Amino acid sequence: MSNVLVVAEQLEGALRKASLPAVKAGRELAGKVGGKCHVLVLGKSVAAAAAEIAPYGADAVHTAEDPALEHYLAEPYAQAVEQAARALGAGYVVATASSTGKDLMPRVAARLSAGMATDVLGFVGDGAAIAFRRPMWAGAVIAEVTIATEIKVLTVRGTEFGVPAKAAAAAIAPLPVKIDAAAVKTRFVSLEQVKSARPELTEAKIIVSGGRGTKGDFKPVESLADSIGAAVGASRAACDAGWVPNDWQVGQTGKTVAPELYIAAGISGAIQHLAGMKNSKVIVAINKDPEAPIFQVADYGLVADLFKALPELQAALKKDA
Ligand SMILES: Cc1cc2nc3c(=O)[nH]c(=O)nc-3n(C[C@H](O)[C@H](O)[C@H](O)COP(=O)(O)OP(=O)(O)OC[C@H]3O[C@@H](n4cnc5c(N)ncnc54)[C@H](O)[C@@H]3O)c2cc1C
């Protein structure tokens, strides 16, 4: 059993872009272990999402539709993924390490009695002996792990794999699943989505982040971000203080990002913050303290007061535009 099953995400029938790196990882893994790459799209009505993901390199796309899958809930989704994995002879079940992937896949692993590796960065070797590279201690150590169980469950770090190239669209086929509603102990109440004109943090090309140095005043951070079409991020200190929403948090226990440009203002550069942004292509740090550790990873460092530097940067960019 060396087929790979990639679990895709959709929201209200639309494919979530976070799914695409998992397809890229699944494709690469299938090549290394000599199996086929199957993609599973689950929900109540997912034809459009399945059509959207079909040209990204999978051998086949399967749709599992059931009223019990209308809204994402880990329990019914885990039942459906388990059934699909068994039906498709999957030796590897893969999803992106998004908040959904992190919630769902441990339950899938438990149902399949499978070992699991989280936040996989890449593969080492091939065939049955394949190992998985994954970060430990907030990325200070990269481990190579092998999984001894017959079925292996993985979440992969989206920023490491990226979006696969488009190819001919894979065939789409329904895959019947039977949800045991009596076994589902959770119930969907409501979904409150934060609607923002700004790009999603994990997809943004530019991110401007603020930390404790803002003292709770994110106006210069947000103003610069909006003037250059960037997403806004934050350190955990800023989120924990209640200054900004938790879903802005970048880092080990927040989001992992790798934009073209990451501007960190008033952020010291703790290892847990670096774990979420150090793979950004260009890092600009603005900090009053010349000894701040963020300068060790910064491509450009400015020892300055962010309340002076950010408006000046914004004005200079406007002049050049
Ligand atoms: C298990 C665990 C998980 C964690 N996960 C995360 C995570 O996911 N993300 C995360 O960010 N942290 C995380 N942390 C917390 C992390 O260790 C740090 O406490 C946090 O990142 C510090 O945030 P900060 O840099 O904003 O604050 P500080 O470390 O207090 O730094 C503030 C900086 O602002 C500078 N400053 C002050 N005023 C100004 C000014 N006017 N202009 C310019 N600079 C100024 C200061 O010189 C200082 O360097 C985690 C911690 C643990 C233990």
The ligand as a MOL file (V3000), in Angstrom:
LIG
                    3D

  0  0  0     0  0            999 V3000
M  V30 BEGIN CTAB
M  V30 COUNTS 53 58 0 0 0
M  V30 BEGIN ATOM
M  V30 1 C 5.7930 27.7220 23.7350 0
M  V30 2 C 5.9080 29.1310 23.2520 0
M  V30 3 C 5.3760 29.4640 22.0110 0
M  V30 4 C 5.4760 30.7580 21.5320 0
M  V30 5 N 4.9680 31.0630 20.2850 0
M  V30 6 C 5.1430 32.2980 19.7990 0
M  V30 7 C 4.6910 32.6280 18.4710 0
M  V30 8 O 4.0810 31.8090 17.7600 0
M  V30 9 N 4.9300 33.8650 18.0150 0
M  V30 10 C 5.5860 34.8350 18.7560 0
M  V30 11 O 5.7700 35.9470 18.2630 0
M  V30 12 N 6.0030 34.5520 20.0000 0
M  V30 13 C 5.7720 33.3020 20.5370 0
M  V30 14 N 6.1820 33.0660 21.8170 0
M  V30 15 C 6.6220 34.1940 22.6490 0
M  V30 16 C 8.0690 34.6010 22.4250 0
M  V30 17 O 8.9190 33.8390 23.2400 0
M  V30 18 C 8.2450 36.0920 22.7740 0
M  V30 19 O 7.8210 36.3230 24.0970 0
M  V30 20 C 7.4710 37.0470 21.8600 0
M  V30 21 O 7.7200 36.7270 20.5020 0
M  V30 22 C 7.9190 38.4780 22.1510 0
M  V30 23 O 7.1630 39.3660 21.3780 0
M  V30 24 P 7.7740 40.7890 20.9810 0
M  V30 25 O 9.0020 40.5870 20.1850 0
M  V30 26 O 6.6570 41.5680 20.3850 0
M  V30 27 O 8.0530 41.4330 22.4060 0
M  V30 28 P 9.4400 41.7520 23.1280 0
M  V30 29 O 10.3160 40.5550 23.1870 0
M  V30 30 O 9.0980 42.4230 24.4080 0
M  V30 31 O 10.1480 42.7820 22.1430 0
M  V30 32 C 9.6840 44.0630 21.9050 0
M  V30 33 C 10.7590 44.7650 21.0760 0
M  V30 34 O 10.2760 46.0280 20.6900 0
M  V30 35 C 11.3860 46.9200 20.7070 0
M  V30 36 N 10.8150 48.2760 20.8490 0
M  V30 37 C 10.2150 48.8480 21.9100 0
M  V30 38 N 9.7520 50.0670 21.5940 0
M  V30 39 C 10.0870 50.2870 20.3040 0
M  V30 40 C 9.8770 51.3670 19.4070 0
M  V30 41 N 9.2090 52.4710 19.7790 0
M  V30 42 N 10.3660 51.2730 18.1560 0
M  V30 43 C 11.0480 50.1640 17.7490 0
M  V30 44 N 11.2730 49.1130 18.5650 0
M  V30 45 C 10.7850 49.1590 19.8220 0
M  V30 46 C 12.2190 46.4830 21.8930 0
M  V30 47 O 13.5720 46.9080 21.7400 0
M  V30 48 C 12.0740 44.9630 21.8160 0
M  V30 49 O 13.1120 44.3700 21.0580 0
M  V30 50 C 6.0940 31.7650 22.3110 0
M  V30 51 C 6.6190 31.4170 23.5580 0
M  V30 52 C 6.5440 30.1330 24.0280 0
M  V30 53 C 7.1270 29.7870 25.3590 0
M  V30 END ATOM
M  V30 BEGIN BOND
M  V30 1 1 1 2
M  V30 2 1 2 3
M  V30 3 2 2 52
M  V30 4 2 3 4
M  V30 5 1 4 5
M  V30 6 1 4 50
M  V30 7 2 5 6
M  V30 8 1 6 7
M  V30 9 1 6 13
M  V30 10 2 7 8
M  V30 11 1 7 9
M  V30 12 1 9 10
M  V30 13 2 10 11
M  V30 14 1 10 12
M  V30 15 2 12 13
M  V30 16 1 13 14
M  V30 17 1 14 15
M  V30 18 1 14 50
M  V30 19 1 15 16
M  V30 20 1 16 17
M  V30 21 1 16 18
M  V30 22 1 18 19
M  V30 23 1 18 20
M  V30 24 1 20 21
M  V30 25 1 20 22
M  V30 26 1 22 23
M  V30 27 1 23 24
M  V30 28 2 24 25
M  V30 29 1 24 26
M  V30 30 1 24 27
M  V30 31 1 27 28
M  V30 32 2 28 29
M  V30 33 1 28 30
M  V30 34 1 28 31
M  V30 35 1 31 32
M  V30 36 1 32 33
M  V30 37 1 33 34
M  V30 38 1 33 48
M  V30 39 1 34 35
M  V30 40 1 35 36
M  V30 41 1 35 46
M  V30 42 1 36 37
M  V30 43 1 36 45
M  V30 44 2 37 38
M  V30 45 1 38 39
M  V30 46 1 39 40
M  V30 47 2 39 45
M  V30 48 1 40 41
M  V30 49 2 40 42
M  V30 50 1 42 43
M  V30 51 2 43 44
M  V30 52 1 44 45
M  V30 53 1 46 47
M  V30 54 1 46 48
M  V30 55 1 48 49
M  V30 56 2 50 51
M  V30 57 1 51 52
M  V30 58 1 52 53
M  V30 END BOND
M  V30 END CTAB
M  END
